[in-house]
Amino acid sequence: MRRNVVGQMEWKMPCITDDNLDAFVQSGFTPLLTAVLRARGADTPEKARLYLLRDESKLCDPMLLSDMGKAVARIELAIEKHQKVAVYGDYDVDGITSVCLLLDYFQGRGLYCEVYIPDRLDEGYGVNKKAIEALREKGIDLIITVDCGITAIAETQYAKSIGMDIIITDHHECLHNLPEAAAVVDPKRPDSAYPFGELAGVGVAFKLICALEGDYKSPLERYADIVAVGTIADVMPLIGENRFLVYKGLEKLKNAPLPGFAALLEEAGAANKPLTTNTVGFTLAPRINAAGRLCKTETSIKLLLSKNMEEASIWAKELCSLNRRRQELEMEVWAEAMATLADEEQKSPIVLESAKWHPGVVGIAASRLSEEYRLPTIMICVDDENGKGSCRSYGDFNLFEALSACSEHLESFGGHAFAAGLNIKPENIAAFRKALAEYYRLNPPTAHPAIEPEILICDPAILNMKGVESLNELEPCGSGNEHPLMCICNAVLESATPIGNGKHLKMRVSKKGLIFDCVFFSHTAESLGAFEGETVDICFNPQINDFNSRKSVQLLITGVRRSDTLVKCRDIIEKDEYCLDEVRHFRPERDELAGLWRKIKNLGGRLELNYDKFSEDFDLNFMEPIKLCLCIRILCELKLIDVSIRNGRIFCLASQTTEKTELQQSPLFRILWESGLVKA
Ligand SMILES: [Mn+2]
């Protein structure tokens, strides 16, 4: 069935909380930042500082990349001998930025250089023989690949056989053998001594320039923005060297961007707004990518190579219009797919086909559909003889293995566990769909994406302005260094008001006397699964809201659920913490307390409970979990039992006392009953 009901997502609670922060706070960290850093494994202030560092100490020596010396020598030779060079790239943002980066640099060095980007539909990804032939005919002596080529073993051999040299620069995984090229530069080479394996294709190209220059300073000043855009768009982890490159790149995008980026920001309405990794990921990258999807890659290249704003704004306009076209095409595919699936409940992987879809956008549509239905999705563009499919998985279902198992129905396939592509004859689609459904039934996914906060905030006071502002030190955030997700449990949902024509929700949530403003995008009061006045758990990313120059803390909600009984039980037993209005409903009667006490005695004075399995461990027919926890707490306060917690289990031991006790001696009992009297 369709998702979007928040309550359906599974929550995985963090073990790390916001306590024991002293050493960090003494070193100048805010409690909030400390909690995040500790959750990420920085358990001392020194490690935390290293984690946050974003200066040139993160840069590695480019000569540590295998074959870098050979690459530099071959390129210097090309410059010296006035040879003709082609940079061979890819149609995605990483590929396009890589190509433009090298082209601009080589032209600056007086080298004859042109670019080659294969056509997405006719040629597909990577180096191909036809392209090599075409480049040879144009008199090219040396091909330098960027963001591709590491698997082009036969193609490299072919180029050699017709008298051309190839330098491979790539960042993809290597096969067992490497191409026999003039140089193979890839941080993923098994023999690599390079300390950082997560460079983007454009990162590797940048390191090549640094090696040619013998220094990083002027290349960084000149190209940081282009490197950052490719790195963010390729969803590379923003750690290590990437953290520094992207940090510098965002600065350059803000202060002195390439005319192409400035024009595109302007045209997209993003100029003069805060510039973050999200601006790159959601504004710049989709527009640059739209060109490749619609086979107009040259538009993006012309944009990036524009020398002034007048020229750049022509291409920026063009890209924005291509992007709108891309969105329309995507909507068409989406609408047709939804109409086919109707509102029927889907239980097997979705396999759809059409002759009308644009192949450049089915991948995005398949990804959206897989999330909407929470199922692996395959969308196939068919003509008379062939079907070409884009596949996206969901959860931990291994799509590559599934395709292997059903390969008798396929012409060919390739890819990874999460995303793949396939070729199939139209007449085989029905049988393939059936085989895949059967495979899915026998090998269902075991894990689904869940709501996974990093830290549990016990003291909401640390979510103050100073704390939230200190999270800026984590920037640039993105893949591998995410915006920190936090949760608060047992907060009261004070209000939930629709905003933005009912598309989004504004919420107010209170905890321990503090009220927080929250926004929950793309959700309605109905999809929330909780009502005003209820206690809820919220998962969120804290932000500073700057409205009319008035700054305030705002929580950007990513998940809400009615509070978990388990968490409430934990709070009562371990922290003596509870929401009175709620637990009063469960307050135990005198004879219920006596009943539990007798039960413990009958068990030899020892009762052992597991938080996760209250009902399995203990006959609870007579008592709700929260009531049971209140009873345990009260018996503990009366010194009738001792309670200890080990490995998530609660141990209640009857104490040796024989004195008569008075229930009124338990503060909890008094509070529960007195407040009840007031209320009544
Ligand atoms: Mn790449």
Residues whose N, C-alpha, C, O or C-beta is under 5 A from the ligand:
A	BS01	MN	D94 D147 G201 D234
